[in-house]
Amino acid sequence: MLYRDYSRKEGEWKPNIYGGRENLEAVSFFHELSTLIRDQHEDVMLIAEESTAWPGVTAPPETGGLGFRFKWNMGWMHDTLRYMQLDPLWRGYHAHDLTFGMVYAYSERFILPLSHDEVVHGKGSLLSRMPGDDWQKHANLRCLYALMWAYPGKQLLFMGGELAQREEWNHDGQIAWHRLEDATGKGMHKTVAALNRLYRAYPALYADDYSDHGFQWLIADDTQNCVFAWVRHAPDAAPVLIVCNMTPVPRYNYSIGVPHTGYWYEILNTDAACFGGSNVGNAGGLQAQDVPAHGMPASVVATLPPLSVLYFSPVAP
């Protein structure tokens, strides 16, 4: 709707009154629609699935925006899935796939979509697209979900993803409920449930999604070990430290900067046995020492389980 030449060949469309390709009538329609819904139905959300670089999709009409509440972050989805589908041996050469999204993360109010589009038309299920043997596939998928819940933006996970469905979605049938009878399916279900509980309990994971005050990179360049770390912040809330080990090799005595000294509880470990992992971890938490690292005044020395994401916070779960 936004472009007059969308899916049209030369000669099949006419420019707007200014000679451009923008569909000014469609823009006017969105202005009127979003204003009407905002003023008369505050509980209704307009969400745009839009893959071009049109600016201000979620900005208010008064400032020239289209007025949508949220926009799907298609770039994040494509880049993150591309990274996660790589054999860990090659991930060190593609770290930008996980880091580039923060360059534009605050340009719109984004939703992070893992939608039905990614599990149909021969693409396979999310689980089937993960590399490695069956254990590694599940570990990689747990990493993907934990990374997604800790990234700025709201989460959209298509039904069946929480069960680690093995087959791609079939609209003529039901989702793979039988996966709850299998230990690996149960483990993924528990992982998503734990992520949702933590998301509600720790405002740092969501309260400042659309402000650059809510996210702080710590480690984005350890391409040799494929380790990433960042902190989520929110006003008057405890910070949450996120650490990702994207290889099947455990990392021991790994130093990570933290905002302050004291005890940091390990509030999530995707490698925990209850999720189907190998149960490598940090015995419940870490004591931060007065040793600066990664631009922080203190640091912890952690064990990073294979193919895992860890969350730490100074506030117990």
Secondary structure, 3 states (H helix, E strand, C coil): CCECCCCCCCCCCCCCCCCCCECHHHHHHHHHHHHHHHHHCCCCCCEECCCCCCCCCCCCHHHCCCCCCEEECHHHHHHHHHHHCCCHHHHHHHCHHHHHHHHCCCCCCEEEEECHHHHCCCCCCCHHHCCCCHHHHHHHHHHHHHHHHCCCCEEEECCCHHHCCCCCCCCCCCCCHHHHHCHHHHHHHHHHHHHHHHHHHCHHHCCCCCCHHHEEEEEEEECCCCEEEEEECCCCCCCEEEEEECCCCCEEEEEEEECCCEEEEEEEECCCHHHCCCCCCCCCEEEEECCCECCECEEEEEEECCCEEEEEECCCC
